[in-house]
Each structure stands twice: as structure tokens, then as C-alpha cells.
Amino acid sequence: MYAKSFKDHPGGLFPARHEPIIDKYTWQMVQKEMKRPEEVRTSLNDAIPFRAVLKCQCGQPLTGAVSRGNLGNYFYYYTCKHSRHLNLSAVKAHDQFLAARDLMSLTTNESKRIKQKSGELMNLEINKNKEFLNEKKQELAKEQ
């Protein structure tokens, strides 16, 4: 085995002073089996529907995130992939969106139609994402 260096001690390949317990081929096969499969880390959450729709000031799409407070409450927010950029509370973003919608000079019927159509489009996008995740899970299951 190749040993990494530790503090002042050199690393490298050292000859064994004992008889091996298992052969090299068995060792490699076990290591391959123990390697964890790559997980799909995408999750869908209705609390953050504007994920990848909203943009940071740098132009990157915002992703959704969740954090847990000291009392066990969950707080959702939108964040840029660049750590020092925008972190925006999901509640505030949704409130701002609704306030902007209310400022538009639309009739009640037009507003209802926009709300219905945007809801349909969001549900369509959510369903596409769920199908994509299911396909990825099936691919991973086939690989195992």
C-alpha cells in the first residue's frame, strides 16, 4: 500500500513484513464494492419555487437552500453559488413578488389568468424535475 506522509515522517510504498491476509484482487474488489455510489443531490421543494428563476446581481441563477434555527424551525432562502453574494429570504422574495404583482395595473380577471398560468407553468416545471430525478435514480439503481 502507498502510505501518505505524516508530519516529519516520509510517505511511500513500503515492503510488507507479514504474509497478506487476502490477495490483492480480493482487496480491490472489496474496495470497489465499498465505494459509495454518486448521489443525486437535487431536491425539489415547494417552499422555494423561484429557484433558478431569480438571478443574482452577478447574473448567476439563485438556488434554494434551507437552514434550521435553534428552536428547530426551518428557514428557506435563495442563495448565489458564490458564497459572498446574495442570500435572500424566501418569505421576503415571495412577498416582494406579490407586492410587485399587486402594483401592476391589471384587471382582476387578467391577474387571475396570470396567476393560474404561472401556477400551471411552475407545476409543469416541478413535474419535469421530478421525472428527471426519477430517471437519475433509475440509472443509479441499474449501475449498482
C-alpha positions as CSV (number, residue, x, y, z in Angstrom):
1,M,0.0,0.0,0.0
2,Y,1.1,3.6,-0.6
3,A,1.3,5.5,2.6
4,K,0.9,9.3,2.8
5,S,3.4,11.3,4.6
6,F,2.6,12.3,8.1
7,K,4.3,15.3,9.8
8,D,8.0,14.7,9.5
9,H,7.7,11.0,8.5
10,P,8.1,10.2,4.8
11,G,5.3,8.5,2.8
12,G,5.6,6.0,0.1
13,L,5.4,2.3,-0.7
14,F,6.9,0.1,1.9
15,P,7.6,-3.7,1.7
16,A,5.3,-5.8,3.9
17,R,6.9,-7.8,6.7
18,H,4.0,-10.2,7.0
19,E,2.0,-12.6,4.9
20,P,-1.0,-11.0,3.4
21,I,-4.4,-11.9,4.9
22,I,-6.2,-11.6,1.5
23,D,-4.9,-11.4,-2.1
24,K,-4.6,-8.1,-3.9
25,Y,-7.5,-8.9,-6.3
26,T,-9.9,-9.6,-3.5
27,W,-8.8,-6.4,-1.8
28,Q,-9.5,-4.4,-4.9
29,M,-12.9,-6.0,-5.4
30,V,-14.0,-5.2,-1.8
31,Q,-12.8,-1.6,-2.2
32,K,-14.8,-1.2,-5.3
33,E,-17.9,-2.6,-3.6
34,M,-17.5,-0.4,-0.6
35,K,-17.2,2.8,-2.7
36,R,-20.5,4.7,-2.3
37,P,-22.4,5.5,-5.5
38,E,-22.7,9.1,-6.5
39,E,-25.9,10.5,-5.1
40,V,-28.1,12.9,-6.9
41,R,-28.3,15.9,-4.6
42,T,-31.1,17.7,-6.2
43,S,-34.3,18.0,-4.2
44,L,-37.5,19.8,-5.0
45,N,-39.2,21.9,-2.5
46,D,-42.4,23.9,-2.9
47,A,-41.2,26.5,-0.4
48,I,-38.6,27.8,-2.9
49,P,-40.4,27.8,-6.3
50,F,-38.3,30.6,-7.8
51,R,-35.1,28.6,-7.6
52,A,-33.2,29.0,-10.9
53,V,-35.7,31.7,-11.9
54,L,-34.3,34.6,-9.8
55,K,-30.9,35.9,-10.6
56,C,-28.0,37.3,-8.5
57,Q,-26.5,40.7,-9.3
58,C,-23.6,38.7,-10.9
59,G,-26.0,37.1,-13.3
60,Q,-25.9,33.6,-11.9
61,P,-29.3,31.8,-11.2
62,L,-30.1,31.6,-7.5
63,T,-30.5,28.2,-5.9
64,G,-32.7,27.3,-3.0
65,A,-31.4,26.4,0.5
66,V,-32.8,25.7,3.9
67,S,-31.3,26.3,7.4
68,R,-32.6,25.2,10.7
69,G,-32.8,27.6,13.6
70,N,-32.0,27.0,17.2
71,L,-35.7,26.2,18.0
72,G,-35.9,23.6,15.2
73,N,-37.7,25.9,12.8
74,Y,-36.7,25.7,9.1
75,F,-35.9,28.9,7.1
76,Y,-35.9,28.9,3.4
77,Y,-33.8,31.3,1.3
78,Y,-32.4,31.8,-2.1
79,T,-28.6,32.0,-2.5
80,C,-26.0,32.5,-5.2
81,K,-23.4,29.8,-5.7
82,H,-20.8,32.3,-5.0
83,S,-20.7,32.3,-1.2
84,R,-20.3,36.1,-0.6
85,H,-23.1,37.1,-3.0
86,L,-26.8,37.3,-2.5
87,N,-28.7,35.4,0.3
88,L,-32.4,36.3,0.1
89,S,-35.1,35.1,2.4
90,A,-37.7,33.1,0.5
91,V,-40.5,34.7,2.5
92,K,-39.2,38.2,1.6
93,A,-38.7,37.3,-2.1
94,H,-42.3,35.9,-2.3
95,D,-43.7,39.0,-0.5
96,Q,-41.9,41.3,-2.9
97,F,-43.1,39.3,-5.9
98,L,-46.7,39.5,-4.7
99,A,-46.3,43.3,-4.0
100,A,-45.0,43.8,-7.5
101,R,-47.9,41.8,-8.9
102,D,-50.4,44.0,-7.0
103,L,-48.8,47.2,-8.3
104,M,-49.4,46.1,-11.9
105,S,-52.4,47.8,-13.4
106,L,-54.2,44.7,-14.4
107,T,-57.8,43.8,-14.1
108,T,-58.9,41.2,-11.7
109,N,-59.5,38.7,-14.5
110,E,-56.1,39.3,-16.0
111,S,-54.4,38.9,-12.7
112,K,-56.3,35.6,-12.1
113,R,-55.3,34.4,-15.5
114,I,-51.6,35.2,-14.9
115,K,-51.7,33.6,-11.5
116,Q,-53.3,30.5,-13.0
117,K,-51.0,30.3,-16.0
118,S,-47.9,30.9,-13.8
119,G,-49.1,28.2,-11.4
120,E,-49.5,25.8,-14.3
121,L,-46.1,26.5,-15.7
122,M,-44.5,26.1,-12.2
123,N,-46.3,22.7,-11.8
124,L,-45.1,21.7,-15.2
125,E,-41.5,22.6,-14.3
126,I,-41.8,20.7,-11.0
127,N,-43.1,17.6,-12.8
128,K,-40.3,17.8,-15.3
129,N,-37.8,18.0,-12.4
130,K,-39.4,15.0,-10.6
131,E,-39.2,13.0,-13.8
132,F,-35.6,13.9,-14.3
133,L,-34.8,12.8,-10.7
134,N,-36.7,9.5,-11.2
135,E,-34.7,8.8,-14.3
136,K,-31.4,9.6,-12.5
137,K,-32.4,7.3,-9.6
138,Q,-33.2,4.5,-12.0
139,E,-29.8,5.0,-13.8
140,L,-28.1,4.8,-10.4
141,A,-30.0,1.7,-9.5
142,K,-29.1,0.0,-12.8
143,E,-25.4,0.8,-12.2
144,Q,-25.5,-0.9,-8.8
